[in-house]
Amino acid sequence: MTSWLENKKLLVTGGAGAFGKRFLRSALAAHCARVTVFSRDEMKHAELKRELGPLAKEVEFRIGDVLDPDALRWAIHRSDLVVHAAAMKHLPECEANPEASTRVNVVGTRNVTGAFLRSSAEALVFLSTDKAPYASSVYGAQKYLGEKLIGEVAALAEAGRRAFSLRYSNVMDSTGSVFHVFRRLLLDGQTANVNGAQTSRGFVTQAEVIRAVESGLALLRGGEVLVLPPRVVRIGELAEAMRKLLGKGRVNVVETPGFVGEKESATLVMGEERAVAREISELPGAIMLDFLARHPEHPRSALPAGGLTLENCPPLAGAELESFLAQLL
């Protein structure tokens, strides 16, 4: 099957991060006409070039900052497709540095949308988070504003041009995730400390996020938020399953207070969004929030009154959890 990426000129902001590294490989395999990595961290660029080896010559590396409108306009003007992944993502650091993180996560996104509107690029994809609904953290509030900026761009863009958001939970195999932290500690024979035996989180994989981006490009018409269903895992069970599979290290459950802004659970779809929530058969389990009412052919999603939360999603445990983790370890 032909990919929507084939023969397209792709730009990924924050493209030297965990998502960008995986996505650019998919784009190269799909025979993109050009893949451009746009980010401000020259050390990550150098590291990515080493990781890619001979493939690096097929990638254009541009040192640039989303806070530089001129650099963005130049980069987006040369592109067909823009995936906006650049962000400050570490919750405690965003909480401690709201001014700096707002510049990157809100002003930077506004710069991307402005450059997109002034270009002839065909599509803009914004990576969001399940921390955006009912935001209780600086990061979540910034991503919620980002979704709204993308929706505004979609409404303003001329026919044939699209912008949409992808909302999802924690990425299991992303740099800095609890999975990576536990893996490093356990492999070193150290102790993985778990905060609370019953603490649960939702997880997706990088591969699932990439498939959702490609599906969105094939199916969406602009203004939507595509919501990915997560796997719900108790963190204590995650650590114990990893210890069992790796055969090293120890797990210790502690009770310490979370940082300000951290949620005990997560909401994927707010109750107030149920009216625009639709099923999307081409991506089983996913929910499309059709804010611009461009998909009347899709049936409404039968969500509970409170929307979609982690409590509505089946947990992953036991042998099923171990089988899932074995693929990532």
Secondary structure, 3 states (H helix, E strand, C coil): CCCCCCCCEEEEECCCCHHHHHHHHHHHHCCCCEEEEEECCHHHHHHHHHHHHHHHHHEEEEECCCCCHHHHHHHHHCCCEEEECCCCCCHHHHHHCHHHHHHHHHHHHHHHHHHHHCCCCCEEEEECCCCCCCCCCHHHHHHHHHHHHHHHHHHHCCCCCEEEEEECCEECCCCCCHHHHHHHHHHCCCEEEEECCCCEEEEECHHHHHHHHHHHHHHCCCCEEEECCCEEEEHHHHHHHHHHHHCCCEEEEECCCCCCCCCCCCEEEEHHHHHHEEECCCCCCCEEEECCCCCCCCCECCCCCCEEEHHHCCECCHHHHHHHHHHHC
